[in-house]
Amino acid sequence: MSLAIGAVIAGLILLIWSADRFVDGASATARHAGMPTLLIGMLVIGFGTSAPEMVVSALASLDGNPGLALGNAYGSNITNIALILGFTAVISPIAVHSTVLRRELPVLAVITVLSGYQLLDGQVSGLDAAVLLSVFAALMGWSVYQGMSGKGDPLGGGVEGELEAQPLPLGRALFWLVTGLVLLVVSSRLLVWGAVFIAESLGVSDLIIGLTVVAVGTSLPELASALAAVRKNEHDLALGNVLGSNLFNTLAVVGIAGAITPVPTEPAVLYRDWVVMAALTVALFLFGYGFRGAGTGRINRVEGAILLAAYLGYTGYLISTLVKAPGAAG
């Protein structure tokens, strides 16, 4: 057991570090290739911050642990909104100016409904995965079109500042792009092995491990990005990272896992985990869309505290199920 716990800790540390290097390398490489900064923020950085979830879930599915894959994706979405945005908003209220984000908020809400519909038959089938990946491809195409034609969005300016603050030569950018990707796979393999071993030793489902330990661990890059963005008063980047990550998780991460092998889902995934994820998405929509009349959304400290309380309540409930019935949790 101690070896497995060490593997999870080491895997998470290496995962976070390698994801950061991968994002730096990918962003700098895209900039050298002439990609617009808005697209780098939406696509490259979005892919990069979701790379831990993607690799972990793909490996878990390949290893025959689809519950870990699904728990990682949905748990990361819950963690991103409730813990990361909640904690960030308590520190500094998040103002939302970006037109891109105001378009993505309702899109995320619709996609969340789609994911719930797919859970009704008790599995994410190959067809479901194909639908998710097709929607993902369509959204990426739409984002490319919008990014190429749109000008003057605050999100683009924030990404521009980030890239200018940390310029990388092309050779070093390519090195960190490749090295970061390789280490992502290695650290994810270590993390998946440790997480599955712990779940089997404790007699709990890999879904619960995915929803808690693995989800928090793979969401740490988003937390670091959000705190750094707010510290620099780039609020749109903080919310943009979370929105992009949740879109990637719901569509690409679950889609990739389901394409590798159908993912059977316990009833609790729909009535517990999806319900919490959907409620948090609606709350984020209401908080961030700016219905207050000024055209600018704002997640204030009270709303941040509400999100944090929701996360603590949800996590506490998961832990209570383990304490009451450790052999049949999940």
N, C-alpha and C positions, 0 to 999 in steps of 0.2 A: 504493500500500500504506500509506504513512504517513497518508493521509487516512482510510483505513478503520480503522487502529489508533486514530487520534484519535477517530473516530466511536464506536468501542467503548468507549473510556475515558470520553468525554463522556456517552455513553448510559448507562453504568453509574452514573456519579455522579448524573446527573439522575434516573435510575430509582430509586435508593436514596432520594434526597431526596424525590422526589414520592410514593413509597410511604409514607414516614414521615408526610408531611403528610396523605395520604389516610387513613391509619389514625387519626391524631389527629382529623381532621374527622369521619370515620365513627363513631368511638367516642363523641365528644361529642354528635353528632347523635342517635345511638341512645339515649344517656343522657337527653337532653332529651325524647325521645319516650317515655320511661318503660320502656325495655327493661331487664330484669334484668341485673345485672352479670355473672352467670355466662354468660348468653347472649351478651353483648358479647364476653367473652373467647373463647368457643368459636366463634362465628359471625362477628361483625364483624371482630375482630382476626385470626381465621383467614383470612377472605377477604382482608383487607388485606395480611397478610404474604405471601400467595400471589398477590397481584395482579400482581407482576412476571412470575412464571412464566406466569400465565394470559394476559396481554396479549402477551408475547413469543411464546408458543407459538401463539396464535391468529393473530397476524400472520405468523409463519413458515409456518403451514399455508396461509394465504390466498395467500402469495407462492410457493407450490409448493416449500417446503422442509420437508417433514414430518419429516425426520430431525433437524433442529434442534429441532423441537417436542418430539419424543419424548426426545431426548437431554437437553433442558432439564429435562423433568419427572423422568426417572429419575436424571439426574445430580444434581438438586437434592435428591432423597430421600437419595441416597448421601452427599452433602455435609452435609445436615442431621444425619444420625445420626453418621457417622464423624468428620467434621471439627468441626462445631459442638458437638454434645454431648460428643464426645471431648475437645476443647480445653477446654470449660467444666468438665467433670468433673475434669480434671487440675488446673485452677485451684482449684476447690471442689467436693467430692463432692456429687452431686445426690440428695437424699432425696425420695421420692415418697410423699405422703400422700393425694393426691386420689383419691376413689372414681371420679370421672369419668375420670381418666387410666387407672386400673386397668381400667376397662371398655373404653377406647379401644384399649389395647395389643393385646388379642386380635383386636379388629375390624380393626385395621391389618394384622395377620398374615394374616387370612382374605382381605382385599382384595388383598394382595400375591400370594397364591396365585391368585386370580381373574385378576389382570393377567398372570401367567405363562401360564395356560391360554390366554388370548386371543392370545398370541404364537406358539402352536404352529403355526398355519397361515401364518405369515409376514406377517401384517398386522393392523393394528387397523382393522377394517371399520366401516362405518356402523352395523351391528347391534351390534358390540362397543361402539362409542361410546354407543349408546342404552342398553345395559345398564349401562355405567359411570355415565352421567348419572342413570339411574333409581335405582341404588344410592345415588348421592350425594344425590339428593332424599329418598330414604327415610331416610338417616342424618341429614340436616338436620331432617326432621320428628321423628325420634326424639330428637335433641338438644334441639329446642325443647320437646318434652314433658318430657324429663328435667330440663331447666333450669327450666321453670316449676313443676315439682312438687318439685324437690330443694331442700334448705335446708342451710346450714351447711357447704358443701364448702369446703376451703381455697382452691381455685382461685378461687371467687367472691370471697373476701376479698382475694386478691391483686389481682384486677382492680379491685375497689372502691378499693383504695389507689392504684393507678395513675391512675384517673380523677379522684380527689379531689386528687391532687398536681398535675394539670395541667388545671384547669377552663377551658373555653372557652365564651364566649357563643354563643348559637345562630347569630347572623349570621356570626360568624367561623368557626364549625364548618362551616356550609354552604359558605362560601367555600373553605375548604381541602378539603372533600369534592369539590367540582366541579373546582377548580384542580388538585388532586392527581391526579384521574382523567384530566384532559386531558393533563397533563404525563407521566403514565404511558404514554399512547398515543404521544405524540411521542418520548419517550426510548426506548421499545421499538422504534419504527420505526427510529430511528437505530442502535440496537444490532443489530437483525436485519440491516440493510443492511451494516454493517461486518463482522459475523461471517461472513455469507455470502460477501462479497467476499474476506475473508482465507482462508476455506476453499477457494474456487475458485483463488485465487492460489497457495496452497501445494499444491494437488492432493490435499487431504484431504476426507473426507466431512463434511457439515454435522453428522452425528451426533456425531463426535468433538469438534467445536467446542462443540456443545450440552452434551456431557457434562462438559466441562472449564471453559473460560473463561466461557461464558454461565451454566452451572449455579452456579458459585461466585459470580458477580456477582449473580444474582437471589436467592441465598440469604443475602446480606449482611444484609438486614433481620432474618432469624431469628437471625443471629450477634449483632447488636447487642441484640436483645430478650433473648436468652439470657444474655448477659453482664450486662446491666442487672438482670435478674431475680435472678440469683445474687448479685450485689453487694448487693441489698436483702434477701437471704435468702429470696426467694420462689421456691424450687426448683420447685414445681409449675407455675409460669408458664413457666419455662425449658423444661421437658419438654413442657408443654401446647402451646407455640408450635410445636415441632418435630412433635409428633404431628398437630396440626391441619393444619400445612402439608403433611405427607406424605399425609394423607388427601385433601386438596384436589388435590395434584399427581397422585396415582394415579387419582383418579376424575374430577375436574372438568377439570384441565388436559389430560390425555390424551383425555378424553371430548370436550371442545370441539374439540381439534385433529382428532380422528377424525370428528366430525360435519361439520366443514367439508370435509374430503376424506379418503378412506381413507389410512392411514399404512402404507406398506410397511416391513417390518422386516428388517434383515439377520440372519442366524443368530447373529451375535455379540451382538445385543441380548438374546437369550434365554440363551445359554450363558455369556456374560460379564457383561453389565450387570445383567440381572435376577437372576442367581445371586448377585452381590455385594449387590444391594439386598435380596434375600430373606434372605441370611445375616445381614446387619446388622440387619434387622428382628427376626429370631429372637433375636439377641444382645441387642437392646434389650428384648425381651420377657422374656428370662431375667434380665437385670440389673435391670430396673425393676419387675418384678411382685411381688417380695417373697416369694420362696420360702424365705427364711432363717428364717422362723418368727415374726417380729415383726409381720407384716401390713403392713410398710412396705418398699417397695423402696429400693434405694440403688445408684447408679452411682458406685463409688469411683474413686480416682485410677488404680489399676492397670487397671480396666476401661476408664476413659477413655483410658489409654495404648494399650490394645489396639485401641480404635476408631480412634484417630489413626494407629496403625501400619497398620491395614487401609486407611485412606484413602490414605496415602502409597504403599503397595504397589500399590493399584489405579491411582492416578494415574500412578505410575512405569511401570506396565505399558502404559497408554495411550500415554504419551510414547515408550516403547521401540518400539511398533508404528509410530509416525510416523518414527522415526529409521531403522528397518530397511526400511520400504517406504512412503516418503512419498507415492507416487503411488497406493497402493491401501490406505491406512489406513482403519480403521473396520470 
